Amino acid sequence: MKMTDIRSLSDEDLVTKGENIAEELFRMKFQHGIRQLEDTSKLKSLRKDIARINTARSERKLAAAAA
């Protein structure tokens, strides 16, 4: 997911998207632990997506506090 896509989402959508990705990451970590996960690079991309979402949320909080 690109940062431009994330920035275009509403606050509520960011929260739900973050929760969905975190849940998917949890499931994939479990699969990785029992060696059923085929594409391990997906773990890294999901972690980065969560970080991007958290960054966008904190940017919005800072912008709201400054305004």
A tleap script that builds the chain and sets N, CA, C and O, in Angstrom:
source leaprc.protein.ff14SB
mol = sequence {
  NMET LYS MET THR ASP ILE ARG SER LEU SER
  ASP GLU ASP LEU VAL THR LYS GLY GLU ASN
  ILE ALA GLU GLU LEU PHE ARG MET LYS PHE
  GLN HIE GLY ILE ARG GLN LEU GLU ASP THR
  SER LYS LEU LYS SER LEU ARG LYS ASP ILE
  ALA ARG ILE ASN THR ALA ARG SER GLU ARG
  LYS LEU ALA ALA ALA ALA CALA
}
set mol.1.N position { 0.841 -1.161 0.000 }
set mol.1.CA position { 0.000 0.000 0.000 }
set mol.1.C position { 0.895 1.236 0.000 }
set mol.1.O position { 1.844 1.327 0.779 }
set mol.2.N position { 0.588 2.171 -0.868 }
set mol.2.CA position { 1.399 3.370 -0.986 }
set mol.2.C position { 0.921 4.440 -0.019 }
set mol.2.O position { -0.237 4.449 0.398 }
set mol.3.N position { 1.824 5.333 0.328 }
set mol.3.CA position { 1.503 6.382 1.288 }
set mol.3.C position { 0.429 7.316 0.733 }
set mol.3.O position { -0.386 7.830 1.499 }
set mol.4.N position { 0.409 7.544 -0.563 }
set mol.4.CA position { -0.625 8.404 -1.136 }
set mol.4.C position { -2.000 7.778 -0.980 }
set mol.4.O position { -2.984 8.479 -0.746 }
set mol.5.N position { -2.069 6.462 -1.110 }
set mol.5.CA position { -3.340 5.761 -0.899 }
set mol.5.C position { -3.777 5.865 0.557 }
set mol.5.O position { -4.956 6.060 0.852 }
set mol.6.N position { -2.824 5.734 1.450 }
set mol.6.CA position { -3.134 5.787 2.877 }
set mol.6.C position { -3.599 7.181 3.272 }
set mol.6.O position { -4.550 7.326 4.040 }
set mol.7.N position { -2.937 8.198 2.754 }
set mol.7.CA position { -3.310 9.577 3.103 }
set mol.7.C position { -4.690 9.945 2.577 }
set mol.7.O position { -5.329 10.853 3.111 }
set mol.8.N position { -5.157 9.267 1.552 }
set mol.8.CA position { -6.472 9.581 0.996 }
set mol.8.C position { -7.609 8.947 1.796 }
set mol.8.O position { -8.774 9.283 1.582 }
set mol.9.N position { -7.284 8.031 2.719 }
set mol.9.CA position { -8.310 7.378 3.532 }
set mol.9.C position { -8.769 8.295 4.663 }
set mol.9.O position { -8.029 9.174 5.105 }
set mol.10.N position { -9.987 8.079 5.120 }
set mol.10.CA position { -10.492 8.839 6.263 }
set mol.10.C position { -9.900 8.271 7.550 }
set mol.10.O position { -9.278 7.209 7.541 }
set mol.11.N position { -10.096 8.985 8.652 }
set mol.11.CA position { -9.565 8.533 9.940 }
set mol.11.C position { -10.138 7.181 10.334 }
set mol.11.O position { -9.409 6.309 10.807 }
set mol.12.N position { -11.429 7.007 10.143 }
set mol.12.CA position { -12.075 5.745 10.498 }
set mol.12.C position { -11.562 4.604 9.633 }
set mol.12.O position { -11.348 3.490 10.112 }
set mol.13.N position { -11.367 4.897 8.347 }
set mol.13.CA position { -10.844 3.874 7.445 }
set mol.13.C position { -9.420 3.474 7.824 }
set mol.13.O position { -9.044 2.308 7.706 }
set mol.14.N position { -8.632 4.449 8.280 }
set mol.14.CA position { -7.269 4.139 8.709 }
set mol.14.C position { -7.272 3.180 9.893 }
set mol.14.O position { -6.478 2.241 9.949 }
set mol.15.N position { -8.167 3.426 10.830 }
set mol.15.CA position { -8.238 2.567 12.016 }
set mol.15.C position { -8.636 1.151 11.619 }
set mol.15.O position { -8.004 0.186 12.047 }
set mol.16.N position { -9.677 1.022 10.806 }
set mol.16.CA position { -10.131 -0.314 10.415 }
set mol.16.C position { -9.094 -1.020 9.544 }
set mol.16.O position { -8.875 -2.222 9.690 }
set mol.17.N position { -8.459 -0.283 8.646 }
set mol.17.CA position { -7.435 -0.872 7.785 }
set mol.17.C position { -6.256 -1.355 8.627 }
set mol.17.O position { -5.715 -2.435 8.391 }
set mol.18.N position { -5.864 -0.544 9.612 }
set mol.18.CA position { -4.772 -0.941 10.497 }
set mol.18.C position { -5.103 -2.189 11.288 }
set mol.18.O position { -4.257 -3.069 11.451 }
set mol.19.N position { -6.326 -2.270 11.778 }
set mol.19.CA position { -6.746 -3.458 12.527 }
set mol.19.C position { -6.759 -4.694 11.639 }
set mol.19.O position { -6.328 -5.769 12.054 }
set mol.20.N position { -7.253 -4.538 10.418 }
set mol.20.CA position { -7.309 -5.673 9.488 }
set mol.20.C position { -5.910 -6.171 9.134 }
set mol.20.O position { -5.662 -7.377 9.090 }
set mol.21.N position { -5.005 -5.238 8.882 }
set mol.21.CA position { -3.642 -5.631 8.526 }
set mol.21.C position { -2.946 -6.275 9.718 }
set mol.21.O position { -2.208 -7.247 9.552 }
set mol.22.N position { -3.173 -5.745 10.916 }
set mol.22.CA position { -2.567 -6.333 12.117 }
set mol.22.C position { -3.072 -7.753 12.344 }
set mol.22.O position { -2.310 -8.636 12.739 }
set mol.23.N position { -4.352 -7.966 12.095 }
set mol.23.CA position { -4.917 -9.309 12.240 }
set mol.23.C position { -4.322 -10.263 11.204 }
set mol.23.O position { -4.006 -11.412 11.513 }
set mol.24.N position { -4.174 -9.775 9.979 }
set mol.24.CA position { -3.584 -10.602 8.925 }
set mol.24.C position { -2.127 -10.929 9.248 }
set mol.24.O position { -1.671 -12.048 9.014 }
set mol.25.N position { -1.399 -9.950 9.786 }
set mol.25.CA position { -0.012 -10.180 10.176 }
set mol.25.C position { 0.070 -11.234 11.273 }
set mol.25.O position { 0.956 -12.088 11.248 }
set mol.26.N position { -0.842 -11.180 12.230 }
set mol.26.CA position { -0.868 -12.174 13.305 }
set mol.26.C position { -1.059 -13.577 12.734 }
set mol.26.O position { -0.355 -14.512 13.116 }
set mol.27.N position { -2.020 -13.717 11.814 }
set mol.27.CA position { -2.269 -15.029 11.211 }
set mol.27.C position { -1.056 -15.527 10.433 }
set mol.27.O position { -0.712 -16.708 10.485 }
set mol.28.N position { -0.414 -14.610 9.712 }
set mol.28.CA position { 0.738 -15.008 8.909 }
set mol.28.C position { 1.927 -15.382 9.791 }
set mol.28.O position { 2.687 -16.287 9.446 }
set mol.29.N position { 2.099 -14.700 10.920 }
set mol.29.CA position { 3.173 -15.069 11.843 }
set mol.29.C position { 2.943 -16.474 12.389 }
set mol.29.O position { 3.885 -17.250 12.545 }
set mol.30.N position { 1.701 -16.789 12.673 }
set mol.30.CA position { 1.374 -18.132 13.151 }
set mol.30.C position { 1.696 -19.165 12.076 }
set mol.30.O position { 2.303 -20.196 12.364 }
set mol.31.N position { 1.292 -18.889 10.838 }
set mol.31.CA position { 1.581 -19.809 9.738 }
set mol.31.C position { 3.090 -19.961 9.542 }
set mol.31.O position { 3.583 -21.052 9.259 }
set mol.32.N position { 3.806 -18.859 9.696 }
set mol.32.CA position { 5.257 -18.910 9.544 }
set mol.32.C position { 5.878 -19.786 10.639 }
set mol.32.O position { 6.842 -20.512 10.394 }
set mol.33.N position { 5.321 -19.707 11.830 }
set mol.33.CA position { 5.831 -20.499 12.942 }
set mol.33.C position { 5.658 -21.987 12.747 }
set mol.33.O position { 6.490 -22.777 13.193 }
set mol.34.N position { 4.573 -22.380 12.077 }
set mol.34.CA position { 4.356 -23.811 11.841 }
set mol.34.C position { 4.759 -24.212 10.417 }
set mol.34.O position { 4.400 -25.282 9.924 }
set mol.35.N position { 5.505 -23.331 9.785 }
set mol.35.CA position { 6.107 -23.563 8.468 }
set mol.35.C position { 5.098 -23.841 7.356 }
set mol.35.O position { 5.333 -24.688 6.494 }
set mol.36.N position { 3.984 -23.129 7.383 }
set mol.36.CA position { 3.014 -23.258 6.304 }
set mol.36.C position { 3.016 -22.040 5.385 }
set mol.36.O position { 2.389 -22.060 4.326 }
set mol.37.N position { 3.713 -20.988 5.782 }
set mol.37.CA position { 3.736 -19.760 4.999 }
set mol.37.C position { 4.729 -19.901 3.854 }
set mol.37.O position { 5.902 -20.201 4.072 }
set mol.38.N position { 4.251 -19.682 2.639 }
set mol.38.CA position { 5.109 -19.840 1.472 }
set mol.38.C position { 5.857 -18.553 1.135 }
set mol.38.O position { 7.039 -18.597 0.794 }
set mol.39.N position { 5.176 -17.404 1.226 }
set mol.39.CA position { 5.787 -16.130 0.853 }
set mol.39.C position { 6.094 -15.328 2.117 }
set mol.39.O position { 5.249 -14.581 2.610 }
set mol.40.N position { 7.310 -15.489 2.633 }
set mol.40.CA position { 7.669 -14.820 3.884 }
set mol.40.C position { 7.902 -13.326 3.702 }
set mol.40.O position { 7.912 -12.588 4.687 }
set mol.41.N position { 8.088 -12.865 2.482 }
set mol.41.CA position { 8.289 -11.432 2.256 }
set mol.41.C position { 7.019 -10.639 2.559 }
set mol.41.O position { 7.076 -9.426 2.762 }
set mol.42.N position { 5.896 -11.309 2.589 }
set mol.42.CA position { 4.625 -10.655 2.913 }
set mol.42.C position { 4.631 -10.128 4.351 }
set mol.42.O position { 3.996 -9.114 4.641 }
set mol.43.N position { 5.341 -10.808 5.246 }
set mol.43.CA position { 5.434 -10.359 6.637 }
set mol.43.C position { 6.044 -8.962 6.710 }
set mol.43.O position { 5.536 -8.090 7.415 }
set mol.44.N position { 7.121 -8.761 5.988 }
set mol.44.CA position { 7.798 -7.465 5.993 }
set mol.44.C position { 6.914 -6.378 5.401 }
set mol.44.O position { 6.858 -5.267 5.928 }
set mol.45.N position { 6.232 -6.685 4.321 }
set mol.45.CA position { 5.387 -5.669 3.692 }
set mol.45.C position { 4.199 -5.304 4.582 }
set mol.45.O position { 3.778 -4.147 4.600 }
set mol.46.N position { 3.655 -6.273 5.318 }
set mol.46.CA position { 2.554 -5.974 6.235 }
set mol.46.C position { 3.023 -5.101 7.395 }
set mol.46.O position { 2.320 -4.179 7.807 }
set mol.47.N position { 4.216 -5.395 7.921 }
set mol.47.CA position { 4.761 -4.561 8.998 }
set mol.47.C position { 4.968 -3.130 8.520 }
set mol.47.O position { 4.696 -2.180 9.254 }
set mol.48.N position { 5.448 -2.978 7.294 }
set mol.48.CA position { 5.654 -1.639 6.743 }
set mol.48.C position { 4.329 -0.924 6.511 }
set mol.48.O position { 4.234 0.286 6.720 }
set mol.49.N position { 3.310 -1.656 6.083 }
set mol.49.CA position { 1.989 -1.052 5.907 }
set mol.49.C position { 1.441 -0.540 7.232 }
set mol.49.O position { 0.861 0.544 7.293 }
set mol.50.N position { 1.624 -1.317 8.287 }
set mol.50.CA position { 1.167 -0.883 9.610 }
set mol.50.C position { 1.915 0.377 10.028 }
set mol.50.O position { 1.313 1.301 10.574 }
set mol.51.N position { 3.218 0.424 9.778 }
set mol.51.CA position { 4.007 1.604 10.127 }
set mol.51.C position { 3.549 2.820 9.328 }
set mol.51.O position { 3.483 3.926 9.865 }
set mol.52.N position { 3.233 2.624 8.054 }
set mol.52.CA position { 2.752 3.741 7.232 }
set mol.52.C position { 1.418 4.273 7.750 }
set mol.52.O position { 1.199 5.483 7.799 }
set mol.53.N position { 0.541 3.368 8.130 }
set mol.53.CA position { -0.765 3.774 8.655 }
set mol.53.C position { -0.592 4.533 9.966 }
set mol.53.O position { -1.230 5.564 10.178 }
set mol.54.N position { 0.268 4.025 10.843 }
set mol.54.CA position { 0.509 4.712 12.110 }
set mol.54.C position { 1.140 6.082 11.888 }
set mol.54.O position { 0.838 7.027 12.617 }
set mol.55.N position { 2.010 6.197 10.893 }
set mol.55.CA position { 2.619 7.480 10.565 }
set mol.55.C position { 1.566 8.470 10.094 }
set mol.55.O position { 1.566 9.625 10.520 }
set mol.56.N position { 0.680 8.034 9.231 }
set mol.56.CA position { -0.378 8.915 8.730 }
set mol.56.C position { -1.294 9.358 9.862 }
set mol.56.O position { -1.714 10.514 9.905 }
set mol.57.N position { -1.603 8.450 10.775 }
set mol.57.CA position { -2.465 8.799 11.910 }
set mol.57.C position { -1.788 9.827 12.811 }
set mol.57.O position { -2.436 10.768 13.268 }
set mol.58.N position { -0.493 9.659 13.069 }
set mol.58.CA position { 0.200 10.613 13.931 }
set mol.58.C position { 0.381 11.958 13.235 }
set mol.58.O position { 0.351 12.996 13.896 }
set mol.59.N position { 0.569 11.964 11.914 }
set mol.59.CA position { 0.639 13.222 11.168 }
set mol.59.C position { -0.662 13.997 11.312 }
set mol.59.O position { -0.655 15.213 11.499 }
set mol.60.N position { -1.771 13.288 11.225 }
set mol.60.CA position { -3.074 13.946 11.353 }
set mol.60.C position { -3.292 14.477 12.760 }
set mol.60.O position { -3.859 15.556 12.932 }
set mol.61.N position { -2.850 13.733 13.768 }
set mol.61.CA position { -2.989 14.199 15.149 }
set mol.61.C position { -2.166 15.461 15.377 }
set mol.61.O position { -2.630 16.404 16.018 }
set mol.62.N position { -0.942 15.477 14.851 }
set mol.62.CA position { -0.089 16.649 15.008 }
set mol.62.C position { -0.649 17.854 14.263 }
set mol.62.O position { -0.579 18.980 14.753 }
set mol.63.N position { -1.201 17.617 13.082 }
set mol.63.CA position { -1.788 18.707 12.305 }
set mol.63.C position { -3.015 19.271 13.011 }
set mol.63.O position { -3.242 20.480 12.994 }
set mol.64.N position { -3.800 18.404 13.628 }
set mol.64.CA position { -4.992 18.853 14.349 }
set mol.64.C position { -4.601 19.625 15.608 }
set mol.64.O position { -5.265 20.593 15.977 }
set mol.65.N position { -3.533 19.199 16.260 }
set mol.65.CA position { -3.088 19.887 17.473 }
set mol.65.C position { -2.494 21.252 17.145 }
set mol.65.O position { -2.614 22.190 17.933 }
set mol.66.N position { -1.859 21.364 15.990 }
set mol.66.CA position { -1.245 22.631 15.591 }
set mol.66.C position { -2.281 23.632 15.105 }
set mol.66.O position { -2.053 24.840 15.157 }
set mol.67.N position { -3.409 23.140 14.636 }
set mol.67.CA position { -4.434 24.039 14.077 }
set mol.67.C position { -5.295 24.669 15.138 }
set mol.67.O position { -6.196 25.445 14.822 }
savepdb mol mol.pdb
quit
